[in-house]
Amino acid sequence: QHRVAGEILRVRLGAGRANAADLAERLATHPRISRVRYPGWGAIVSVEVAGDGDGAAEAEAMTAGTRIWSPSTSLGGVESQLERRRRQPGEPDAVPDNLVRLSVGVEDVDDLWADLQQALDRI
């Protein structure tokens, strides 16, 4: 049983990491993204959504406009999840209002990109 759990974790981390790297590159070219934060490893990508003022409304529209990505504050599952950080009480002022954190899962990367792209394009 431990081997199965280890294999699932290995697959999840490998697929999530590969998808995250791909999406970070694609997001960096989208005109609605002003900044991509990705250290080059792991499955978490953070983006700052460009917009009027602090960009909070645009970041909120992005997170609400996805179909595959699930809004969530608990990240790290096999499914792709996202959240706008400043919605959470007690989040420090150092966190930009327009920051969206993406926990990239194991779904097809082209499907994930298409979903993010359509949400961003509708802003």
N, C-alpha and C positions, 0 to 999 in steps of 0.2 A: 504494500500500500504506500509506503514511503517513496518507493521508486516512481510510482505513478504520479504522486503529488509533485515530486521533483521534476519529472518530465513535463508536466503541465506548466509548472512555473518557468521552466527553461523555454518552452515554446511561447508562452505568453510574453516573457521578457524580450525574447528575440524578435518576435513579430511586432510588438509594441515599439521597440527601439528602432527597427527599420522603418516602420510607418511614420514615427515621429520625425526622424531625420528627413524623410521625403517631404512630409507636410511642412516642416520648418522652412525648407527651401522654397516650396510653392507659395507659402504665406508671405514670405519676404518680398515677393514680386507683386502682391495684390495691392492696388491703390488705397484700399480701405484699412490696411495694416500699416501703422506708423513705426512699429518696432516688434521684432521677434526676439524672444529670450529662449535660447536653447543651448545648453552647454556642450552638445555633441554626443551625449550618451543618455540613456534612460528613455522613458516614454512620456515625460511631461514637457510640454511646450507652452510657453506663455506668450501672449500677444497683446499689444496695445492697439486698440481700434481707433482709427483717425475719425475725428468728428468735430462738430461745433463745440466750442467751450472745452469742457473736460473730457468729452467723448463717452460719458457714462450712458447716455441714451442710445448711442450707436452700439456700444458693447452689449447693452441689454437686448437690443434688437437682434444682434448676431446670435446671442445665446437662445433667444426665443424663436429664432427663425430656422433652426436646424431640425431635421427629421430623424437622422440616424444617431446623432450625438444626444446623450441624455444629460439634462441639467442635474448636477449633483455636487454636494460638498464633500462626499466621501469618495475619493478617487482611488484608482488602482485595480479595478476589476478587468475582466477580459473585454468588456464592452467599452466603447469610447464615451467619455464623459467630459463635461465642461462646466465652468462656473465663472461668473464675474465676482471677483474677490471682494470688492468693496460693498457688496450687498450684505456681508456678514457683520454683525455687531462686533465692535471692538477691534476691527481691522485697523492697523495703524495708518496714519495719514501718509506715510511714506509709500504706501501701496497706491498706485495710480487708479483713479476712478474708472479708467477705460481698460484695465487689465483683465483679460480673460485667460484662465488657466485651462489647458486641454490635457486630459489624461488619455493618451492614444491607445486604443485597443487593437484587437486582432482582425477587425473587419478588412475588407478589400480597400487598399489605400486610395484607389481611384473613386470608390463610392464615398469614402470619408471626405476627400477633397471636393468632390462635386457638391456634397451637402454644405460644406463650409462656404464654398464659392457662391452658391445660390443665396445663402443667407447674407453674405457680405454684399453681394450685388444688389440685393433688395433694400439695403439701407439707404 
